[in-house]
Amino acid sequence: MPAVQVSARIDSETKLRAQEVFERQGIDIPTAIKILITKTANEQEVPISLSSPRAQKSQARSEVEREIGKLLEAKRAIEEIHKIDFSNEEDLEGWDEW
């Protein structure tokens, strides 16, 4: 398959900082870009996190809050069950479906 050229613009300071990291790994910028694009194509997902730590924490916090909400609903349901007087037929109406 014929090769195509891919280009991007980035500020010189960022390029230099990235270049230093890549050189420590023994690769140059074009090789790093090839690795990123090839890995993305092969795995069908971006191989790096594009969200900030703050966004990740916010998402995790939302998930925890949802789970806490579910637990609180379950707790309320259990508390309601404990209020039932099982010796009183009126309290048991509807429970025969369970």
Backbone as numpy.savetxt, mean C-alpha at the origin, in Angstrom:
# Nx Ny Nz CAx CAy CAz Cx Cy Cz
15.09 -7.21 -31.71 14.24 -6.04 -31.71 15.14 -4.80 -31.71
14.84 -3.83 -32.57 15.70 -2.65 -32.62 15.56 -1.81 -31.35
16.67 -1.24 -30.95 16.68 -0.39 -29.75 16.15 1.00 -30.09
15.49 1.62 -29.10 15.02 2.99 -29.25 15.67 3.83 -28.16
15.76 5.10 -28.43 16.36 6.00 -27.44 15.27 6.57 -26.54
15.55 6.60 -25.25 14.65 7.18 -24.26 15.41 8.32 -23.60
14.77 9.47 -23.46 15.46 10.59 -22.82 14.54 11.26 -21.81
15.15 11.90 -20.84 14.40 12.63 -19.81 15.24 13.83 -19.38
14.57 14.85 -18.94 15.27 16.03 -18.41 15.17 16.03 -16.89
16.31 16.35 -16.27 16.37 16.41 -14.81 17.42 17.44 -14.44
17.28 18.06 -13.28 18.26 19.08 -12.90 19.62 18.43 -12.65
20.67 19.22 -12.87 22.04 18.69 -12.83 22.44 18.19 -11.44
21.96 18.84 -10.39 22.30 18.40 -9.03 21.75 17.00 -8.74
20.50 16.77 -9.12 19.89 15.45 -8.92 20.62 14.40 -9.73
20.97 14.74 -10.97 21.70 13.81 -11.83 23.04 13.42 -11.20
23.76 14.39 -10.69 25.06 14.11 -10.08 24.92 13.23 -8.83
23.91 13.53 -8.00 23.72 12.73 -6.79 23.35 11.29 -7.15
22.49 11.12 -8.14 22.11 9.77 -8.58 23.31 9.06 -9.21
24.07 9.79 -10.01 25.23 9.20 -10.68 26.21 8.65 -9.66
26.41 9.37 -8.55 27.31 8.88 -7.50 26.81 7.56 -6.92
25.52 7.46 -6.72 24.94 6.22 -6.17 25.14 5.09 -7.16
24.82 5.34 -8.43 24.95 4.30 -9.45 26.41 3.86 -9.61
27.33 4.80 -9.56 28.75 4.45 -9.69 29.20 3.55 -8.55
28.67 3.79 -7.35 29.01 2.92 -6.22 28.50 1.50 -6.47
27.46 1.38 -7.26 26.91 0.07 -7.60 27.54 -0.52 -8.86
28.42 0.26 -9.48 29.13 -0.22 -10.66 28.34 -0.08 -11.96
27.36 0.81 -11.98 26.59 1.03 -13.20 26.53 2.51 -13.53
26.19 2.80 -14.77 26.01 4.19 -15.17 24.51 4.51 -15.27
24.19 5.77 -15.53 22.79 6.19 -15.59 22.00 5.47 -16.69
22.53 5.36 -17.91 21.75 4.62 -18.92 21.44 3.17 -18.50
22.37 2.52 -17.85 22.14 1.14 -17.40 21.06 1.13 -16.31
21.11 2.10 -15.40 20.10 2.18 -14.34 18.71 2.39 -14.95
18.62 3.23 -15.96 17.34 3.48 -16.62 16.86 2.20 -17.33
17.79 1.50 -18.00 17.43 0.24 -18.67 16.90 -0.77 -17.65
17.57 -0.85 -16.50 17.14 -1.79 -15.46 15.72 -1.45 -15.00
15.47 -0.17 -14.74 14.16 0.27 -14.28 13.07 -0.06 -15.31
13.32 0.28 -16.56 12.31 0.06 -17.60 12.10 -1.43 -17.86
13.18 -2.20 -17.92 13.06 -3.63 -18.17 12.33 -4.33 -17.04
12.69 -4.00 -15.81 12.04 -4.61 -14.64 10.56 -4.24 -14.60
10.24 -3.01 -14.90 8.84 -2.58 -14.94 8.07 -3.35 -16.00
8.65 -3.49 -17.18 7.98 -4.22 -18.26 7.80 -5.69 -17.91
8.81 -6.31 -17.34 8.75 -7.74 -17.01 7.79 -8.05 -15.87
7.77 -7.18 -14.85 6.96 -7.44 -13.66 5.59 -6.78 -13.72
5.39 -5.91 -14.71 4.13 -5.21 -14.89 3.74 -4.37 -13.68
4.76 -3.84 -13.02 4.55 -2.89 -11.93 5.85 -2.12 -11.72
5.74 -0.94 -11.16 6.92 -0.13 -10.89 7.66 -0.76 -9.72
8.95 -1.07 -9.87 9.69 -1.79 -8.83 10.15 -0.94 -7.65
9.68 0.29 -7.59 10.04 1.16 -6.48 8.78 1.82 -5.95
8.82 2.26 -4.73 7.69 2.96 -4.15 7.69 4.40 -4.64
6.57 4.83 -5.20 6.47 6.19 -5.68 5.75 7.10 -4.69
5.24 6.53 -3.62 4.56 7.35 -2.63 5.54 7.75 -1.53
5.27 8.87 -0.94 6.15 9.37 0.11 5.88 8.61 1.41
6.85 8.62 2.33 6.61 7.99 3.63 5.37 8.56 4.32
5.13 9.85 4.15 3.96 10.48 4.76 2.68 9.87 4.18
2.65 9.68 2.86 1.47 9.08 2.23 1.29 7.64 2.67
2.40 6.92 2.81 2.32 5.53 3.26 1.78 5.46 4.68
2.25 6.38 5.55 1.76 6.41 6.93 0.29 6.76 6.96
-0.12 7.68 6.10 -1.52 8.08 6.05 -2.39 6.92 5.62
-1.94 6.16 4.62 -2.69 5.00 4.16 -2.77 3.94 5.26
-1.65 3.70 5.93 -1.63 2.72 7.01 -2.56 3.16 8.14
-2.54 4.44 8.45 -3.40 4.96 9.51 -4.88 4.75 9.14
-5.22 5.00 7.87 -6.60 4.80 7.42 -7.01 3.34 7.55
-6.11 2.44 7.18 -6.40 1.01 7.30 -6.62 0.62 8.76
-5.78 1.14 9.64 -5.92 0.84 11.07 -7.24 1.39 11.59
-7.59 2.60 11.18 -8.86 3.20 11.63 -10.05 2.38 11.14
-9.99 1.87 9.90 -11.07 1.01 9.39 -11.19 -0.26 10.24
-10.05 -0.87 10.55 -10.07 -2.10 11.35 -10.58 -1.82 12.76
-10.21 -0.70 13.33 -10.71 -0.33 14.66 -12.22 -0.15 14.59
-12.72 0.47 13.53 -14.16 0.63 13.35 -14.87 -0.71 13.31
-14.29 -1.67 12.59 -14.88 -3.02 12.53 -14.90 -3.66 13.91
-13.81 -3.51 14.64 -13.75 -4.09 15.99 -14.77 -3.45 16.92
-14.94 -2.15 16.81 -15.93 -1.47 17.65 -17.35 -1.93 17.32
-17.63 -2.13 16.02 -18.94 -2.65 15.63 -19.16 -4.05 16.22
-18.14 -4.89 16.15 -18.24 -6.24 16.70 -18.44 -6.18 18.21
-17.73 -5.27 18.87 -17.86 -5.11 20.32 -19.28 -4.70 20.68
-19.86 -3.75 19.92 -21.24 -3.33 20.19 -22.22 -4.48 19.99
-21.98 -5.28 18.96 -22.85 -6.43 18.70 -22.78 -7.42 19.84
-21.59 -7.67 20.33 -21.42 -8.59 21.46 -22.09 -8.04 22.70
-21.95 -6.74 22.93 -22.60 -6.13 24.09 -24.12 -6.27 23.99
-24.68 -6.12 22.79 -26.12 -6.28 22.60 -26.55 -7.71 22.89
-25.75 -8.68 22.46 -26.07 -10.08 22.72 -26.11 -10.34 24.23
-25.16 -9.74 24.96 -25.10 -9.96 26.40 -26.28 -9.32 27.13
-26.97 -8.37 26.49 -28.13 -7.74 27.11 -29.38 -8.61 26.99
-29.33 -9.61 26.14 -30.51 -10.45 25.88 -30.79 -11.34 27.08
-32.03 -11.36 27.46 -32.48 -12.27 28.52 -32.97 -13.52 27.82
-32.16 -14.56 27.82 -32.49 -15.78 27.09 -33.67 -16.54 27.70
-34.10 -16.12 28.87 -35.28 -16.75 29.45 -36.55 -16.04 29.02
-36.42 -14.88 28.36 -37.56 -14.10 27.91 -37.76 -14.32 26.41
-38.93 -14.87 26.02 -39.17 -15.19 24.62 -39.16 -13.95 23.73
-39.56 -12.80 24.24 -39.57 -11.57 23.44 -38.15 -11.17 23.03
-37.20 -11.39 23.90 -35.79 -11.06 23.59 -35.23 -11.99 22.53
-35.82 -13.17 22.40 -35.29 -14.16 21.46 -35.94 -14.08 20.08
-36.90 -13.20 19.87 -37.55 -13.08 18.57 -36.52 -12.74 17.50
-36.55 -13.47 16.43 -35.63 -13.25 15.33 -34.35 -14.06 15.44
-34.05 -14.62 16.60 -32.83 -15.39 16.78 -32.95 -16.81 16.24
-34.19 -17.25 15.97 -34.35 -18.59 15.45 -33.83 -18.71 14.03
-33.59 -17.56 13.36 -33.03 -17.57 12.00 -31.54 -17.89 12.02
-30.90 -17.75 13.13 -29.46 -18.01 13.22 -29.28 -19.47 13.29
